[in-house]
Amino acid sequence: MTDAVALLVAVPILLALVPVAFGRRWDRVGWATAAVAALVHLGLSLAVAAKVFATGSFTYAVGDYAPPFGIELVADGVSATLVVLTSVVTVAVVAYARTAGPHSNSFYSELLLLTAGISGVFVTGDVFNLYVFIEITGLATYALVATGDDPAAALASLKYLLVGTIGASLYLLGVGYLYIATGTLNMADLSTQLPEAGYGSPLVLTGFALLVVGLAVKAALFPLHTWQPGAYAESPHSVTAYISALVSTAAAYALFRIVYAVFTPAFDAAVPFALDALVVLASVSVVVGSVLAVLQSDLKRMLAYSSVAQFGLVIAGFAVANSTAVTGGLVHLVGHAVMKAGLFVGVGALASVAGGRTVDDLAGVADRAPLTSAAFAVLAFALVGVPPAIGFAGKWHIVLGAVEGGRWGVALVAVVSTLLTLAYFARVVERMYFRDAPAPAEEVAGEVADGGDDTLAADGGAASESAADETVDADAEAAAGSVPPTARAIVVGAAVAAVVLGLFAVELIDVFEPVLEVYF
């Protein structure tokens, strides 16, 4: 069923029109449409993966126009894994948004457009259409970030729009330089035309630099990360969970495709300083992102800076340019999406119990939400790299590949980042399990009421007691928040998936191996 790879993009785009067309008549048509689209997308992604695993990678010519002039879609072990990941995250976020919100029909249309854009990034075989899908992804994400109720969400969306537009424009300029140099936009064709144009050609070098910088903006590498903390912190929890899992993942994967499917390792051999510069940029991002995460008290901002560090580590693995390190980068790319989606849903779930989302707000929350807290802790230590979770497998291969390639600096940065990751997550887990929760509000209200009774007149005392009772009732109702079952299931499921993926990391690597054998 080769058409399934095209339907991965077409179905979400078409169904995104339904909430717009029928939203005035049915208020909740958006969620139902998104749920159907997510399940159909999951079926299509599984069909694509099944074909890849059964017969190997395959291509699809859109409209039967043969490449390099027609648009080509490509499905291989890496892209098939990532579209399945996209489907699973979409199903989970749609289920979570049912209770967590936003509930507007426009939200679900934007979510489906984002799903289509990300799917397109994973399967396209054309550098210009990669730009188109990156723009669809960006436009949908800008709108989703702005769905937050706080005016700060609109400001964060505007900042993301400005920075993201610069990144996309740089990428498009890079595409133009490559087209001038080679006369083609197809990735496979570019890989054969670029050596003829000359890797040292100013057109080719400028094109490579523009493409890498543009995608580095989208992947939020330091110092091009400025859009990410605000976008993650101010958007609704369901939006943050989705974009943290997939948006920068799509950009990092696009960078992988550009470096290996378009320029190939031969470019690194001819122009070694190009990937050397990318190694330095990624390594700085790892260290600075980790340090900034340690300094945060807001959990969503902490996780946002953590993503800056983790994507720096992934791209450092890609830039080391040997099979072991690139394998580690791909494994960590998949694992990070699972872990970070679960962590952001966990923040939203625990904040509903604790009444806030700062580190100190989570004091004693494990007593009130034991299962969700345990799953959150598992995800945290998985991201640190504690075995047998998937975080360990990815980081281990990146470090091992760096040592094999003589990149001792990358290996050292990975170790330092792991220690810093442990530092900021240990602080959270310590609050959750080893600090007492704040005194219940009703006890404080009761003490105040008892202390004032002796000085009140009879009528005044009765009125004051009645007011205190109303305050106690309101506080008790606010404190009675519990983790929604859907959120609990997602966090626990993500924790289980992180451990299972780690236990079967060898099998995941076997899926990626045929793709990497082409390059190494």
FENGICOR-V759499 format. One record per residue. N is the residue number from 1. RES is the residue in one small letter. OMEGA is omega in degrees with one decimal (NA if undefined). NEAR is the number of other ideal C-beta (glycine too) atoms within 10 Angstrom. Layout:
BEGIN
{{N;RES;OMEGA;NEAR} {N;RES;OMEGA;NEAR}}
END
This chain:
BEGIN
{{1;m;-176.6;10} {2;t;178.9;14} {3;d;-177.1;12} {4;a;-177.8;20} {5;v;175.9;27} {6;a;-180.0;18} {7;l;175.5;19} {8;l;178.5;28} {9;v;-173.1;27} {10;a;-174.9;15} {11;v;178.7;21} {12;p;179.9;28} {13;i;-179.0;17} {14;l;-178.6;13} {15;l;175.3;22} {16;a;179.4;23} {17;l;-174.8;13} {18;v;178.6;21} {19;p;178.1;25} {20;v;-176.2;15} {21;a;-172.5;12} {22;f;-176.4;13} {23;g;179.5;18} {24;r;-178.0;9} {25;r;-178.9;7} {26;w;-174.9;13} {27;d;-173.6;11} {28;r;179.3;14} {29;v;-178.1;18} {30;g;-178.4;28} {31;w;-179.3;19} {32;a;179.5;14} {33;t;179.5;25} {34;a;178.9;29} {35;a;178.4;17} {36;v;-179.0;14} {37;a;-179.3;25} {38;a;-180.0;26} {39;l;177.4;14} {40;v;178.5;16} {41;h;178.0;27} {42;l;178.3;17} {43;g;179.6;14} {44;l;-179.5;25} {45;s;177.1;28} {46;l;177.3;16} {47;a;177.8;18} {48;v;-179.7;28} {49;a;-179.9;21} {50;a;179.5;13} {51;k;179.1;18} {52;v;-177.9;23} {53;f;-178.0;12} {54;a;-171.9;7} {55;t;-177.4;8} {56;g;-177.0;11} {57;s;178.0;16} {58;f;178.8;15} {59;t;-179.3;15} {60;y;178.6;18} {61;a;-178.1;16} {62;v;-180.0;18} {63;g;-178.3;7} {64;d;173.4;7} {65;y;-173.2;10} {66;a;173.1;8} {67;p;10.7;20} {68;p;-177.3;19} {69;f;177.5;12} {70;g;178.5;13} {71;i;-178.0;20} {72;e;172.7;23} {73;l;-174.5;25} {74;v;174.4;22} {75;a;176.4;25} {76;d;-175.2;19} {77;g;-179.3;22} {78;v;-177.7;23} {79;s;178.6;26} {80;a;177.6;27} {81;t;-176.9;22} {82;l;177.3;25} {83;v;173.2;29} {84;v;176.3;19} {85;l;177.9;21} {86;t;-179.7;29} {87;s;-177.6;24} {88;v;179.2;22} {89;v;179.3;25} {90;t;178.2;28} {91;v;-178.3;18} {92;a;-177.1;26} {93;v;176.8;28} {94;v;177.0;25} {95;a;180.0;19} {96;y;-178.0;25} {97;a;178.8;25} {98;r;178.6;16} {99;t;-175.1;12} {100;a;-178.1;21} {101;g;-4.6;15} {102;p;-175.1;20} {103;h;-176.5;14} {104;s;178.1;16} {105;n;-179.9;23} {106;s;178.0;15} {107;f;-177.0;22} {108;y;173.8;29} {109;s;179.4;24} {110;e;179.0;25} {111;l;179.3;29} {112;l;174.7;28} {113;l;177.8;22} {114;l;177.0;28} {115;t;178.6;32} {116;a;-179.1;26} {117;g;179.6;26} {118;i;178.0;33} {119;s;178.8;34} {120;g;177.1;25} {121;v;-176.2;30} {122;f;-172.8;30} {123;v;-176.4;25} {124;t;176.6;25} {125;g;-173.7;25} {126;d;-173.3;25} {127;v;177.7;25} {128;f;177.7;15} {129;n;171.5;21} {130;l;175.2;24} {131;y;180.0;22} {132;v;-178.9;16} {133;f;175.0;22} {134;i;178.6;27} {135;e;175.7;16} {136;i;177.9;21} {137;t;-178.4;28} {138;g;-177.9;22} {139;l;179.0;18} {140;a;-179.3;23} {141;t;177.5;28} {142;y;-178.5;21} {143;a;-178.9;19} {144;l;178.1;27} {145;v;-177.7;28} {146;a;180.0;20} {147;t;176.2;20} {148;g;-177.4;21} {149;d;-176.4;10} {150;d;175.9;12} {151;p;178.3;9} {152;a;178.5;13} {153;a;177.5;21} {154;a;178.3;14} {155;l;178.2;14} {156;a;178.6;24} {157;s;179.4;24} {158;l;178.1;15} {159;k;177.9;19} {160;y;179.2;23} {161;l;-177.3;18} {162;l;-178.8;12} {163;v;-179.4;20} {164;g;178.1;24} {165;t;176.3;15} {166;i;179.6;15} {167;g;180.0;22} {168;a;179.7;20} {169;s;176.8;14} {170;l;178.4;21} {171;y;-177.9;27} {172;l;175.8;18} {173;l;177.0;16} {174;g;176.6;23} {175;v;179.2;22} {176;g;178.3;15} {177;y;179.3;20} {178;l;179.5;27} {179;y;177.4;16} {180;i;-177.1;13} {181;a;-170.9;21} {182;t;-177.9;23} {183;g;179.8;12} {184;t;178.7;20} {185;l;-179.9;22} {186;n;-175.5;22} {187;m;-179.2;22} {188;a;179.4;17} {189;d;177.0;19} {190;l;-177.5;26} {191;s;176.9;20} {192;t;-177.7;13} {193;q;-176.6;18} {194;l;176.5;25} {195;p;178.9;15} {196;e;177.3;9} {197;a;-180.0;17} {198;g;-179.2;13} {199;y;179.3;18} {200;g;179.4;10} {201;s;177.1;15} {202;p;178.3;10} {203;l;-177.8;17} {204;v;-179.7;24} {205;l;178.4;18} {206;t;177.5;17} {207;g;179.0;28} {208;f;-178.4;24} {209;a;-179.2;17} {210;l;179.0;20} {211;l;-176.9;27} {212;v;-179.6;25} {213;v;178.6;19} {214;g;179.5;28} {215;l;176.0;29} {216;a;174.4;27} {217;v;-178.5;23} {218;k;178.2;28} {219;a;176.5;28} {220;a;172.2;28} {221;l;175.4;31} {222;f;3.6;23} {223;p;-178.0;11} {224;l;-171.4;22} {225;h;-163.7;25} {226;t;179.9;15} {227;w;-165.4;25} {228;q;-176.9;28} {229;p;179.2;24} {230;g;-179.7;20} {231;a;179.9;29} {232;y;-173.0;27} {233;a;-172.0;22} {234;e;-179.5;25} {235;s;177.3;29} {236;p;-175.6;21} {237;h;-178.7;24} {238;s;177.8;27} {239;v;180.0;30} {240;t;179.9;28} {241;a;-176.8;30} {242;y;-174.2;29} {243;i;177.6;29} {244;s;-178.8;28} {245;a;-165.6;29} {246;l;-171.2;29} {247;v;177.6;27} {248;s;174.3;25} {249;t;178.2;27} {250;a;179.9;28} {251;a;179.3;27} {252;a;177.4;27} {253;y;177.9;25} {254;a;177.4;25} {255;l;175.6;26} {256;f;-179.2;22} {257;r;-179.9;21} {258;i;-176.5;25} {259;v;-171.7;26} {260;y;-179.1;22} {261;a;-178.1;19} {262;v;-175.8;22} {263;f;177.5;26} {264;t;178.5;19} {265;p;177.7;16} {266;a;177.5;13} {267;f;178.1;23} {268;d;179.1;21} {269;a;-177.4;11} {270;a;-176.6;16} {271;v;-172.7;16} {272;p;-176.7;11} {273;f;-178.3;9} {274;a;178.5;19} {275;l;173.7;22} {276;d;179.0;14} {277;a;178.4;13} {278;l;175.8;25} {279;v;-179.8;23} {280;v;-179.7;14} {281;l;-179.0;20} {282;a;-179.1;28} {283;s;176.5;25} {284;v;179.0;16} {285;s;178.9;28} {286;v;-175.9;27} {287;v;-176.6;17} {288;v;178.2;18} {289;g;179.7;28} {290;s;179.9;25} {291;v;179.2;16} {292;l;177.0;21} {293;a;178.8;25} {294;v;-174.8;16} {295;l;-174.7;10} {296;q;171.1;19} {297;s;175.8;12} {298;d;-173.3;17} {299;l;-179.4;25} {300;k;176.1;22} {301;r;177.0;21} {302;m;179.8;26} {303;l;177.3;26} {304;a;178.1;26} {305;y;173.9;25} {306;s;178.3;29} {307;s;175.4;27} {308;v;179.9;25} {309;a;-175.0;26} {310;q;177.3;30} {311;f;172.1;31} {312;g;179.3;30} {313;l;178.2;29} {314;v;-176.7;31} {315;i;172.9;29} {316;a;176.1;32} {317;g;177.9;34} {318;f;-174.3;25} {319;a;176.4;28} {320;v;169.5;28} {321;a;162.8;24} {322;n;-171.2;19} {323;s;-176.6;18} {324;t;-178.1;22} {325;a;179.0;26} {326;v;175.0;27} {327;t;177.6;25} {328;g;178.0;28} {329;g;179.8;27} {330;l;178.7;28} {331;v;-179.7;27} {332;h;176.5;28} {333;l;178.4;27} {334;v;-178.1;25} {335;g;-180.0;28} {336;h;179.8;27} {337;a;-179.7;22} {338;v;-175.4;28} {339;m;-175.6;30} {340;k;175.8;27} {341;a;178.6;29} {342;g;-179.4;30} {343;l;-179.9;31} {344;f;173.7;32} {345;v;177.8;34} {346;g;177.2;31} {347;v;178.7;24} {348;g;-178.6;23} {349;a;-178.5;28} {350;l;177.1;26} {351;a;178.4;20} {352;s;177.6;18} {353;v;-174.2;20} {354;a;-178.9;24} {355;g;178.2;13} {356;g;-175.2;12} {357;r;172.7;20} {358;t;179.6;18} {359;v;-178.3;18} {360;d;178.9;12} {361;d;-176.4;19} {362;l;179.3;28} {363;a;176.9;19} {364;g;-175.5;16} {365;v;179.5;25} {366;a;177.8;22} {367;d;-176.8;13} {368;r;178.5;16} {369;a;-171.0;25} {370;p;-175.8;13} {371;l;179.5;14} {372;t;178.7;27} {373;s;179.3;24} {374;a;178.7;16} {375;a;177.4;26} {376;f;179.3;30} {377;a;177.6;18} {378;v;179.2;22} {379;l;179.7;29} {380;a;-178.9;26} {381;f;173.5;22} {382;a;178.4;29} {383;l;174.1;29} {384;v;-178.5;22} {385;g;178.6;24} {386;v;178.0;15} {387;p;9.3;15} {388;p;-175.1;16} {389;a;-174.2;27} {390;i;178.6;28} {391;g;178.8;29} {392;f;-176.4;21} {393;a;-179.6;26} {394;g;-178.3;29} {395;k;-179.7;25} {396;w;-178.9;18} {397;h;176.8;23} {398;i;179.2;29} {399;v;-179.8;24} {400;l;178.4;16} {401;g;178.2;24} {402;a;177.8;27} {403;v;178.4;15} {404;e;-178.4;14} {405;g;-179.7;17} {406;g;179.9;11} {407;r;-176.4;24} {408;w;178.0;10} {409;g;178.1;13} {410;v;178.4;26} {411;a;179.1;21} {412;l;179.2;14} {413;v;179.4;26} {414;a;179.0;22} {415;v;179.1;13} {416;v;178.5;15} {417;s;179.1;27} {418;t;178.9;21} {419;l;178.6;10} {420;l;176.3;21} {421;t;175.6;25} {422;l;-177.8;17} {423;a;-176.6;14} {424;y;176.7;23} {425;f;177.4;24} {426;a;178.3;13} {427;r;179.6;16} {428;v;-178.0;21} {429;v;177.6;17} {430;e;177.4;13} {431;r;-175.3;20} {432;m;-170.7;24} {433;y;-171.6;17} {434;f;173.7;10} {435;r;177.9;14} {436;d;176.8;8} {437;a;176.4;17} {438;p;179.9;14} {439;a;178.8;9} {440;p;-176.5;13} {441;a;-177.5;16} {442;e;178.5;17} {443;e;178.1;11} {444;v;179.9;14} {445;a;179.7;20} {446;g;179.0;15} {447;e;178.9;11} {448;v;-179.2;12} {449;a;-179.5;18} {450;d;-178.0;10} {451;g;-176.9;9} {452;g;-174.8;14} {453;d;-174.1;11} {454;d;-174.6;7} {455;t;-176.7;8} {456;l;170.5;14} {457;a;-174.2;9} {458;a;-177.4;7} {459;d;179.7;8} {460;g;179.2;11} {461;g;179.7;15} {462;a;-179.4;11} {463;a;-179.8;12} {464;s;179.0;16} {465;e;178.5;14} {466;s;179.2;10} {467;a;179.1;12} {468;a;179.0;18} {469;d;179.8;14} {470;e;178.4;11} {471;t;179.2;17} {472;v;-179.5;18} {473;d;-179.7;12} {474;a;179.4;13} {475;d;179.6;16} {476;a;179.4;13} {477;e;179.1;9} {478;a;-177.8;10} {479;a;-175.7;16} {480;a;-179.5;8} {481;g;179.3;15} {482;s;-179.4;13} {483;v;177.2;23} {484;p;-177.6;18} {485;p;-179.8;9} {486;t;179.2;17} {487;a;178.3;26} {488;r;-178.8;18} {489;a;-179.0;18} {490;i;-179.1;27} {491;v;178.6;32} {492;v;178.6;19} {493;g;178.0;17} {494;a;178.7;30} {495;a;177.9;27} {496;v;-179.4;14} {497;a;179.2;20} {498;a;179.6;25} {499;v;-179.0;17} {500;v;178.0;14} {501;l;176.8;23} {502;g;179.3;22} {503;l;-179.6;13} {504;f;-179.3;14} {505;a;179.8;23} {506;v;178.3;8} {507;e;177.5;9} {508;l;178.2;21} {509;i;177.3;18} {510;d;177.4;11} {511;v;-178.7;18} {512;f;-170.6;19} {513;e;179.8;13} {514;p;178.4;14} {515;v;-176.7;22} {516;l;178.5;18} {517;e;179.0;9} {518;v;-174.7;12} {519;y;-174.1;16} {520;f;NA;13}}
END
